Amino acid sequence: MDGYRVHRIAEALGARTGWDVDDCLALQLDRRSLPWRELREAVLAAPRDDPRARRAAELLADWD
């Protein structure tokens, strides 16, 4: 995951101004996944013939 966290922080910091202590804490606890953004469509489009694959897709569909 090299660099993804840095890119996520830069994205969040660049999206707005007026950061306070609570905002900074929320950013520290942020769990958004940049790799998931890149993989989401491919994963969710995968065949779901296998019940385990179907369940995995359901879980991943709700992930940010």
C-alpha positions in Angstrom: 0.0 0.0 0.0 3.0 2.3 -0.5 1.9 5.9 -0.9 -1.9 5.3 -0.7 -2.2 6.7 2.8 -0.2 9.8 1.8 -2.4 10.3 -1.2 -5.5 9.9 0.8 -4.4 12.5 3.4 -3.3 14.9 0.6 -6.7 14.4 -1.1 -8.6 15.2 2.1 -6.5 18.2 3.0 -6.8 19.7 -0.4 -10.6 19.2 -0.5 -11.3 21.9 2.1 -10.0 24.5 4.5 -10.8 25.4 8.0 -9.5 22.3 9.7 -10.0 22.1 13.5 -8.9 19.5 16.1 -12.0 17.2 15.5 -11.4 17.3 11.7 -7.8 16.3 12.2 -8.8 13.4 14.4 -11.4 12.3 11.9 -8.7 12.3 9.2 -6.4 10.3 11.4 -9.1 7.7 11.8 -10.1 7.8 8.1 -10.4 4.3 6.6 -11.2 5.1 3.0 -9.3 2.9 0.6 -7.8 4.3 -2.5 -6.9 0.9 -3.8 -10.6 -0.1 -3.5 -11.6 2.8 -5.7 -9.3 1.4 -8.4 -10.6 -2.2 -8.0 -14.2 -1.7 -7.1 -15.8 -2.0 -10.5 -13.8 -5.1 -11.5 -14.5 -6.9 -8.3 -18.2 -6.1 -8.2 -18.5 -7.2 -11.9 -16.9 -10.6 -11.2 -19.2 -13.7 -11.7 -21.0 -14.7 -8.5 -21.7 -18.4 -9.2 -19.9 -19.4 -6.0 -21.8 -18.5 -2.8 -18.5 -17.4 -1.2 -17.8 -15.1 -4.1 -21.3 -13.7 -3.9 -21.0 -13.0 -0.2 -17.6 -11.4 -0.7 -19.0 -9.1 -3.3 -21.9 -8.1 -1.0 -19.5 -7.2 1.7 -17.2 -5.2 -0.6 -20.1 -3.4 -2.2 -20.8 -1.5 1.0 -17.2 -0.6 1.6 -16.7 3.1 1.0 
